[in-house]
């Protein structure tokens, strides 16, 4: 599975018009600013581009757990997506290769990451973060939090079910998880596919 991280599209963006189609086995992640235009509008532009239709034809629904889904026209291959935002940053992840989840978290000054790790993470994970020291522990906390939230979204599960689980025990071959640092935060994408390892 291949991950591509791309710049923010908008209605006038040349990049989105010239970009190659989403191939099976790829995950495309778009990083955008909510200041440019409304997040729902950006999402509709992206989905429309990948489906080859106008944004007005995009219809969104929700699964029983509240997860937003694309109501695809008949005959279209499934297109899965996930959205996350933190302050003025938004991430969109799209794939045809399985379920996908995305999370972005910008650093919050004064956040008690040690207390949150002790409360929500598996004991071994919280201990590893404390041992990493203040700087490494904080970055590790955000990386782990975004990974768990992305995996919960891809799984269609409650975030609390994933927060308390040790990721080393829950990450099976059907999962692929990517994380990276942003200038003031962390982002993660998780893809799950029963057919092939993401």
C-alpha positions in Angstrom: 0.0 0.0 0.0 1.3 3.4 -0.9 0.6 6.7 1.0 0.6 10.1 -0.8 0.4 13.3 1.2 -0.8 16.2 -0.9 -1.3 19.9 -0.6 -4.7 21.4 0.0 -7.1 21.6 -2.9 -9.7 24.2 -3.5 -12.2 24.8 -6.3 -9.6 26.6 -8.4 -6.8 24.3 -7.6 -4.8 23.2 -10.7 -3.1 20.4 -8.6 -6.3 18.4 -8.1 -7.1 18.6 -11.8 -3.7 17.3 -12.9 -3.4 14.7 -10.2 -3.4 11.0 -11.1 -6.4 8.9 -10.2 -6.5 6.9 -7.0 -5.3 3.5 -7.7 -6.2 0.3 -5.7 -3.6 0.0 -3.0 -3.1 3.7 -2.6 -4.1 6.1 0.2 -4.2 9.8 -0.7 -4.1 12.3 2.1 -4.9 15.9 1.6 -3.7 18.5 4.1 -5.8 21.7 4.0 -6.6 24.8 6.0 -10.1 25.4 7.2 -9.5 29.1 6.6 -9.6 28.6 2.8 -13.1 27.4 2.6 -15.6 25.3 4.5 -14.4 21.7 5.2 -17.5 20.1 3.8 -17.1 22.0 0.6 -13.4 20.9 0.3 -14.5 17.3 0.9 -17.1 17.4 -1.8 -14.6 18.8 -4.3 -12.2 16.0 -3.5 -14.7 13.2 -3.7 -16.1 14.6 -6.9 -12.7 14.7 -8.5 -12.0 11.1 -7.6 -15.4 10.0 -8.9 -15.3 12.1 -12.0 -18.6 14.0 -11.2 -19.5 17.5 -10.1 -19.5 18.3 -6.4 -23.3 18.8 -6.5 -23.6 15.0 -7.2 -21.8 14.0 -4.0 -24.2 12.5 -1.5 -23.0 11.8 2.0 -24.6 9.6 4.7 -23.8 8.1 8.0 -23.3 4.6 9.2 -25.2 3.5 12.4 -22.1 4.4 14.5 -22.1 8.0 13.0 -19.2 7.5 10.7 -19.7 9.6 7.5 -19.8 7.6 4.3 -20.1 8.3 0.6 -23.3 7.1 -1.0 -21.7 5.9 -4.2 -23.6 5.8 -7.5 -24.4 2.3 -8.7 -21.6 0.7 -10.5 -18.9 2.9 -9.0 -16.0 1.1 -7.1 -16.2 1.9 -3.4 -14.3 5.0 -2.3 -13.7 5.2 1.4 -12.7 8.4 3.2 -12.0 9.9 6.6 -11.8 13.4 7.8 -10.1 15.0 10.9 -9.5 18.5 11.9 -7.6 20.3 14.7 -8.0 24.1 15.0 -7.5 25.4 11.4 -6.0 22.2 9.9 -7.9 19.5 8.2 -6.9 16.1 6.8 -8.8 14.1 4.2 -7.8 10.5 3.6 -9.2 8.5 0.6 -8.7 5.0 -0.6 -10.2 2.2 -2.6 -8.1 -0.4 -0.8 -10.0 -0.9 2.5 -11.3 1.1 5.4 -9.4 4.2 6.2 -9.1 6.5 9.2 -7.2 9.7 9.8 -6.5 12.0 12.7 -4.6 15.2 13.1 -3.8 16.9 16.5 -2.0 20.2 16.9 0.1 20.6 20.0 -1.7 22.1 22.9 0.5 24.1 25.3 0.1 22.9 28.9 -1.7 19.7 28.0 -1.2 17.1 30.7 -0.2 14.3 28.3 1.2 12.2 31.2 -2.1 12.2 33.0 -4.0 11.4 29.8 -1.7 8.6 28.9 -2.0 7.1 32.4 -5.8 7.4 32.2 -6.5 6.2 28.7 -3.5 4.2 27.4 -2.4 0.7 28.2 0.0 0.7 31.3 3.0 -0.4 29.2 2.4 2.4 26.7 2.1 5.1 29.4 5.3 3.8 31.0 7.2 4.0 27.7 6.1 7.6 27.2 7.2 8.6 30.6 10.6 7.0 30.0 11.0 9.0 26.8 11.3 12.3 28.8 9.3 15.5 28.4 10.0 16.2 24.7 10.0 12.6 23.4 7.1 11.7 25.6 4.9 14.5 24.4 5.6 13.8 20.8 5.1 10.1 21.4 1.8 10.8 23.2 0.4 12.7 20.2 1.7 10.1 17.7 0.1 7.3 19.7 -3.2 9.2 20.2 -3.5 10.0 16.5 -2.7 6.4 15.6 -5.4 5.0 17.9 -8.0 7.5 16.7 -7.2 6.8 13.1 -7.5 3.1 13.7 -10.8 3.5 15.6 -12.2 5.4 12.6 -11.0 2.8 10.1 -12.4 0.1 12.3 -15.7 1.9 12.8 -15.3 1.4 16.6 -15.6 3.6 19.6 -12.4 5.6 20.3 -12.4 4.4 24.0 -12.1 0.8 22.8 -8.8 1.7 21.0 -7.4 4.1 23.6 -7.0 1.4 26.3 -5.7 -1.2 24.0 -2.0 -1.8 23.5 -1.3 -1.0 19.8 1.4 -3.6 19.7 -1.2 -6.2 20.4 -4.0 -4.8 18.2 -1.9 -4.1 15.0 -2.3 -7.2 12.9 -1.1 -7.8 9.3 -4.4 -6.4 7.9 -3.4 -3.0 9.3 -1.1 -0.3 7.9 -0.5 2.8 9.9 1.5 5.9 9.0 2.4 8.9 11.3 4.3 12.1 10.6 5.1 15.4 12.3 3.6 18.6 11.2 5.1 22.0 12.1 2.9 22.2 15.2 1.4 18.7 15.6 1.1 15.1 14.5 -1.0 13.3 11.9 -1.7 9.6 11.4 -3.5 7.5 8.9 -4.7 3.9 9.3 -5.9 1.5 6.6 -7.5 -1.9 7.3 -8.1 -4.4 4.6 -9.1 -8.1 5.1 -8.0 -9.0 1.6 -4.5 -7.7 1.5 -2.2 -6.1 4.0 -2.5 -2.4 3.7 
